[in-house]
């Protein structure tokens, strides 16, 4: 996955278990941000003519005051992180997340709907305002599967640029997987040998087989399939009225996803068998599905990122929660904490994808990450712009190892 880093964007801004588990007890306006896009090749982004800066002219204190932004527009969610460098890491100073369902109906029509684009534009205008208020120096904004698949995706990208000033970069599935690994690999359980990192999105799921190194993991193989929580939900029709019908639909979802993983499973079978024999299988997931199920595992009254990010849970517990959810009606799921109305109809597809992954990579434990693409973008930006020698070394090593 040796792809070049983004076009970077220079922002020119003005001044433990619940009893619900059956059978288990106790348990058009002017742009808000004017941007110039610099086509990079993996090195530091070009400076704009209006604001020429040389690295030699910036002091360390000035560099620390700079803020960077990463925006991830997915099929289901719009997410933003704004951060400042902090040594070899970064400190988040602002964040935003909203369910926009941009990819709603794309699988059937091949186009982004007007309603979905309106919802998304509304969220992006909030992001643009935050970029102004936080005086962001450098930003990268990416769009994924929905914009890759939709025939009117390029028109929407241009509309976003005109109305918000945000220049969205439609990235490949390969780059999406690389950024996810870069953003969350630090949460892998310690150990040697291969591991699997996965990202269940709204329109696609990425699987990445990695091998741990002293810095960023070496990518051995990867796969992207066009099944995420939105695309899989829509492809399997309405939920049934009875529990039997709901379970039949869930079984169908698992079969669809498992079939799409077949080639990847065959390619990586020898690695999986060797790791299984050695007892070294490790698994890490970054997605709303795994964080939601982890919240249910912890019996949280409401979502708490601090409790979930970096958690290691028994894989069997996640299977049991998935099975229980698959038989509940949508009204029953809406009543559960950490699911609510926005996720109630999509969580079943996420469970089906997760179980298919657990079949493919039968680790005893599952690592949970509430981080991924945005954090990977931030690490790339900070490294490329002259802060964080260790970050730069890690990214260079990842690229060379993936070639």
C-alpha positions, 0 to 999 in steps of 0.5 A: 500500500505504498501510495503517496500522501494526499494532496494536502490542503492549506487553510487560509483563514481569516484572523458489564453486561445487561439483562437484555441478553436473553437467557443471561442474568446479571449481566449557497453561501460564501466559503467559510474557509478559502483553501489552496490545494497542493499536490504532494508526492509524500514530502512536505506540502508546498506553501502558498504564495500568500503565506510563504514559510520556510521550515528554517524560519519557524521556531519550535514554539511556533510549530507547537502552536500550529493546528492541523485538521483531519476530516473523514467523510464516510458513507455513514458519518462525517468526522473531524479532528483538530489537533496540535503537535505534542512531542512525537504525538498530538493533542486533540483540541476539537472534534465533531461527528455526525451521522449523515448517511451520505451513501443512503440508496447509492447501492440501488440508484448509483447516485447520491440523493439530494436529501443525503447531500443536503444532510452532509453539506450541513455537517460540513459547514459546521466543520468549516466553521470549526476550521476557521475558529481553530485557526487551522494551518493545514488540513486534509479532508477525505471522502471514501466509498459513497463518493467513489461509487456514486456517478454524481460524486464529482459534482458533489465534491465540487459543490462542497468546495464551492459552498464550504471551501473544503476540498475533499480528496476521494481516496482509494480503498488502498489508501483508506486501509493504510490510513486506518492502520497508521491511525490505530495500530498502537492499540494492537495487543503486544506480541509477535507474528501476524495480526488482522486490523479491520475497519467496518465502514458504511459502504465498505469493509477493509481487512489488513493483514500486518506483521508487527515491527519496531515502529509501524506494522508491515502490511502483508496483504489487504482486501476491501469489500463493498459491504458496510453497514449501510450497503449491506442493510439496504441490499438485504431488504426490510427486517422481518416481523418475527424473530425467525425472519430476522434471524434468517436475514442475519444469516443471509448477511453473514453468508454474503460477507463471508463469500466476499472474503473468500479470496482473501481467506484463501490467500491468507490461510497459511498465515492464519494456520501458522499463527493459530498453531502458535497461539499468536492470533491478534485482532483489532477493529476500528468502527462504530460496530465494535465500539458499540458492542464494546459499550454493551459488553461493559454495560455502559449507560452511555457511550464513553470513548475513554472506557472503550478505546484500547479495550480488549474484549473476549471475541466470544462475548462479541459473538454472543452480543451479536447473536442476541441483537440479531433476534431483537426488533428495531424498537427493542434495539433503539431502547438499548443504551449506546445504540439509539435511533441512529444506529438501530437499523444498521447495527445488525449488518455490522454484527454480521460483518464482525462475525464473518471476520471472526470466522476468518480470523478466529482470535480469542480476543478482540482489540477495540479502537475508537480511532482510525483514518482521522488519526492516520491523516493527522500523523501524516500531516504532522510528519510531512510538515516538519514535526515529529521525526519518529512519525516521519520514520514510521510512515517512510518505513510503512511505505517501503515495506508495502512496496 
